[in-house]
Every structure is written in C-alpha cells, then in structure tokens.
Amino acid sequence: MWETSTNNMVVRVKWFYHPEEAEGCPNLKYPGALFQSPHEDENDVQTISHKCEVLPLKEYTEKFGSSPERYRAIYDNNDTYYLAGFYDPTAVSIKMQPDIDILPGDEKWIDMD
C-alpha cells in the first residue's frame, strides 16, 4: 500500500478466481475453493471491501472439520477459502494443487441447496 502524488492511497492486489469463473474447472469435492492467477493490479484502497484468508486444503479442512454439514453454509458470511490451484485466464489453463479431491461428473459430496 502506498500514497500517490495526488494523495490517494493505492494497494496492489493479486486476483483469485472462484471455480465457476475458471473455465474447465473440474468438479471439486469441497466448496470454498479459489484459484490463484497471474492477474495483479493497483486499486484505490476505498474499492477494497474486505480481506480474505486463503489456506492450504489441509488447514481448511482442519478448521471446518470432516462433516459435510459444516460446509453447507460455507459461502454465507465466510472469508476463509482454500487454494485449489492456479488458473491462467489468458491461456485458459488450470494447474491443480496435488491434494485437491475431484469428484466424477456431477457427483456432489454435499447438497448445497
């Protein structure tokens, strides 16, 4: 974070993508995934709504436990996610972290409805 010559506070941020924003994303077992990207830019600090925590999957599942019910409301007022991999939107490529559980087809570990 820094102050510009016009007295604006600016922050450089890295962008992450949700699975539904990452073209070609496989069917992930756990909700709450994010994909790191090479996309970075500078924003006025007033445009930043809040910070979030992006954990390795092991720490994420230790925090939320093993019960599927704990993940049902994971997107409601939550700012903790896990790093599923790396997504490059320009090359349209995904590189998964080695420990990420992928389910076949439309199979669901938990019904989010």
N, C-alpha and C positions, 0 to 999 in steps of 0.2 A: 504494500500500500504506500502511496506517495501523494504529495501535493503538487499540482501543476503550477505553472507560472501565473495562471488565472485564478489561483486559489481553490481549485476543485480537487477533491480527494478522489483518487483513482486506485483501482485494485486490479491486478492481473489474476485471471481465474482460468482453471482447466475445466473443460466441459466433460460431463459424463452423459451417457445415453441410457435410457430405460430399455428393456428388452423389446418392447413394442415399437421403439424408434430405430432399432438396429435391424436393418434388412438382413434376412437369412438367419435370424437368431433361432437356435434350437429350443425345444420345449424344456424349460428349466424346472427342476423339482421345487426349489424354494422360491417363494415370492420375495421381493426386496432386492433384486439384482440391479447392478449398474455396470456399465462398460466404460472404461476409461477411453478417451480419444486423444488424438494429437491436436485437437482444436483448443486453442487458447486465445483469449483476447483481453482487452482492457475495458473496464466498465466503471462508470461513476459509482462510488460506494452507495449512493442512495438507491441504486437499482437492485442491490443485493437484499433479498428478503430474509434469509437466514443461512446458517451453515448446516452441513450435514456430516455425519460420520460414515466413512466407507471402510468396512472391516474385511479381513480375510474371512472366507466362509466358515472356517473352524471357530473363530471368535464370535462370529454372528450366531451360529447355532448354539454355542455355549451360552450366549446372552439370552436367546429366546427359547432354548430347550428343544426337546425332541417331539413334543406333542403337536400334531398338525393344527389343533385348535388355537395354539398360541400365534399362529401365522395368519389366521383368518382375517384379522383386522390390521395387518402389518402396514397398510398404506394409510390408515387413519391416524393423523397427527404423529406420524413417525418420521424421524430424521436420521435413522440408522439403516444402512444398506450394506450389502456385501459386494465385493469386487468379483464379477463373473468372468471378466476377461477384458480384452482390448478390442475396440471397434474403430475402424477407419472408414468414415462415411464417403471419402473421396474414392478410395479403392474398393469400397463395399466389401470389406473383409472383416471377419471376426476371428480372433485367436482366444480360445477359452483357457481359463486357469485350469491346471491339471486336476484339481479336486472337485470340480463342479459336477453335480449329478444332473444328468439329462434323461428325461423320460421319453419313451417312444410315442410317436404320433400325437394324438390329442389327450393322452392319458393325463390325469390330474392326481397329485398327491393329496390335495385338499380342494374342496369345492369352495371357491371364493364368493359364491352368491349367498 
